[in-house]
Amino acid sequence: MAVIASIASVALAAVVLCAIFTIRIWCTLYTKMGNVSKRTKEMQRMLTITLIVCAAIPFVFGVIPLFLAIYAVVLRVEGTTAMFRLLIIAATLQGILNSISAMLLVKPYRTALRSWLRINNFS
């Protein structure tokens, strides 16, 4: 039980540090972007949002299900086999979801994808 508590505290500290660094980077970019072109601001915004989403996907589909599965094992909940199967499925979906999110969030990728799929506009 102590091992699980120490792993959870390290994971929580990592999440808090990531949030702090993300906010700090966001503030630094906001203050330094005062005298750059509109196109550069737009591209920087797309990159920042894409990186945040691509970093959040492993957390949502990896860390959260893992902690729920560990919690179920510790509490001896029935159906842990199904939980671990869902954990494996969620882990395999991370790569696909990262690729899809990058294609949908970056405008040049999205434009190329829409033209390739012959989609005029999303409705």
C-alpha positions in Angstrom: 0.0 0.0 0.0 2.9 2.3 0.8 4.3 1.7 -2.7 1.1 2.7 -4.4 0.9 5.8 -2.2 4.4 6.8 -3.2 3.7 6.2 -6.9 0.6 8.3 -6.7 2.3 11.1 -4.9 5.1 11.2 -7.5 2.5 11.1 -10.3 0.6 13.9 -8.7 3.7 16.0 -8.3 4.5 15.4 -12.0 1.1 16.6 -13.0 1.3 19.7 -10.8 4.8 20.5 -12.2 3.6 20.1 -15.7 0.7 22.4 -15.1 3.0 25.0 -13.5 5.4 24.8 -16.5 2.6 25.0 -19.0 1.2 28.2 -17.4 4.7 29.7 -17.2 5.4 29.0 -20.8 2.0 30.3 -21.8 2.6 33.6 -19.9 6.1 33.9 -21.4 4.8 33.4 -24.9 2.0 35.9 -24.3 4.3 38.6 -23.1 7.0 38.1 -25.8 4.6 37.9 -28.7 3.7 41.6 -28.6 5.7 42.7 -31.8 5.4 39.7 -34.1 3.3 39.2 -37.1 -0.3 38.0 -37.0 0.7 34.8 -38.9 3.4 34.0 -36.4 1.0 34.4 -33.5 -1.5 32.2 -35.2 1.1 29.5 -35.8 2.4 29.7 -32.3 -1.1 29.4 -30.9 -1.8 26.3 -33.1 1.5 24.7 -32.0 0.8 25.4 -28.3 -2.7 24.0 -28.4 -1.6 21.0 -30.4 1.2 20.2 -27.9 -1.1 20.6 -24.9 -3.7 18.2 -26.4 -1.0 15.7 -27.5 0.4 15.8 -24.0 -3.0 15.4 -22.4 -4.0 12.3 -24.4 -1.5 10.0 -22.7 -2.6 11.4 -19.3 -6.3 10.8 -20.1 -5.9 7.5 -21.8 -2.9 6.2 -19.8 -2.5 7.5 -16.3 -6.1 7.9 -15.3 -7.2 4.3 -16.4 -4.0 3.0 -14.8 -4.8 4.6 -11.4 -8.4 3.4 -11.6 -7.1 -0.2 -12.3 -4.6 -0.1 -9.4 -7.3 1.3 -7.2 -9.6 -1.5 -8.2 -6.9 -4.1 -7.4 -6.2 -2.6 -4.0 -9.9 -2.5 -3.1 -10.4 -6.0 -4.6 -13.2 -4.9 -6.8 -14.7 -7.6 -9.1 -14.1 -7.2 -12.8 -10.5 -6.1 -12.6 -9.7 -8.3 -15.6 -12.1 -6.3 -17.7 -10.6 -3.1 -16.3 -7.1 -4.2 -17.4 -8.4 -5.1 -20.8 -9.8 -1.6 -21.2 -6.5 -0.2 -20.0 -4.7 -2.1 -22.7 -7.2 -0.8 -25.3 -6.8 2.7 -24.0 -3.0 2.5 -24.2 -3.1 1.3 -27.8 -5.5 4.1 -28.8 -3.0 6.8 -27.6 -0.9 6.8 -30.8 -3.9 6.9 -33.1 -5.6 9.7 -31.1 -2.3 11.7 -31.1 -2.1 11.5 -34.9 -5.8 12.4 -35.3 -5.6 15.3 -32.9 -2.5 16.7 -34.7 -4.2 16.4 -38.1 -7.4 18.1 -36.8 -5.7 20.9 -34.8 -3.0 22.1 -37.2 -4.6 24.1 -40.0 -2.4 23.0 -42.9 -2.8 19.4 -42.0 -6.6 19.9 -41.6 -6.8 21.6 -44.9 -4.8 18.9 -46.7 -7.0 16.2 -45.0 -10.2 18.0 -46.0 -9.0 18.3 -49.6 -7.9 14.6 -49.7 -11.3 13.5 -48.3 -13.1 16.0 -50.6 -14.9 17.7 -47.7 -15.8 21.3 -48.5 -16.7 22.4 -45.0 -17.6 20.9 -41.6 -21.3 21.3 -40.8 
